[in-house]
Each structure stands twice: as structure tokens, then as C-alpha cells.
Amino acid sequence: TVEEQKNDLLVPEPEAIYQYLCSLPGELKNKITEREKAFRDYLEKQMSAEKPFFIHKSTGIFCGYKSIRT
């Protein structure tokens, strides 16, 4: 059987998204920090407490049972 746990997130704070993206390795951080003001302004316009950023995530577990013969 499969048991799924949905763990969707609603993030109302643009700063949280900005800090998360800056914590990722690679070129993304450099591109974001090069245009920091424009990116922060974009996040401010796109997000609010009434319109939070939606992140879909889910985790699950596969359950297997071994039958015991007696």
C-alpha cells in the first residue's frame, strides 16, 4: 500500500522566498543578487498575505507486509 502525506506550503513573505533562492547553490544565486532590487520588487508585487506563494510538496511511504507461514 502507499500512504501519502500532502505538505503544501503557503508562503506569505517575499523575503522568505528571496532568502531561500539565495541559499541554493549554482548560478541562480548570482543572477538573483545581480538584480536584487528588481527581483525583490517583483516578489513584493506578486505576493502578499492575501496572495501567498504556493509550494506543492508531498511525501509518502510504501508499506509492504510479509506473510508468515506457520
C-alpha positions in Angstrom: 0.0 0.0 0.0 1.0 3.6 -0.4 0.3 6.3 2.2 0.7 9.9 1.0 1.1 12.9 3.2 0.5 16.2 1.5 2.6 19.0 2.8 1.8 22.0 0.7 3.2 25.3 1.8 1.7 28.8 1.6 4.5 31.4 2.0 3.2 35.0 2.5 6.5 36.7 3.0 8.6 37.6 -0.1 11.7 37.8 2.0 11.4 34.1 2.8 11.3 33.2 -0.9 14.2 35.5 -1.6 16.4 34.1 1.1 15.6 30.5 0.1 16.5 31.2 -3.6 19.8 32.8 -2.5 20.7 29.8 -0.4 20.6 27.5 -3.4 24.0 26.5 -5.0 24.9 27.5 -8.5 24.3 30.3 -10.9 20.8 31.2 -9.7 22.1 32.9 -6.6 24.5 35.1 -8.7 21.7 36.0 -11.2 19.3 37.0 -8.3 21.9 39.0 -6.4 23.0 40.9 -9.5 19.4 42.2 -9.9 18.5 42.2 -6.3 16.2 45.3 -6.3 14.3 44.3 -9.4 13.8 40.7 -8.1 12.7 41.9 -4.6 10.3 44.4 -6.3 8.9 41.5 -8.4 8.3 39.3 -5.4 6.6 42.2 -3.5 4.2 42.7 -6.4 3.4 39.0 -6.8 3.0 38.0 -3.1 1.1 39.2 -0.1 -0.7 37.7 3.0 -3.8 37.5 0.8 -1.9 36.0 -2.1 0.8 33.8 -0.7 3.4 31.8 -2.8 2.1 28.2 -3.2 4.7 25.4 -3.0 3.4 21.9 -3.6 5.2 19.1 -1.9 4.2 15.7 -0.7 5.9 12.7 0.9 4.9 9.2 1.1 5.7 5.7 2.3 5.3 2.3 0.7 4.1 -0.3 3.2 4.9 -3.9 2.4 3.9 -6.9 4.5 5.5 -10.3 4.5 3.1 -13.1 5.2 4.3 -15.6 7.7 3.5 -19.2 7.1 3.1 -21.5 10.0 
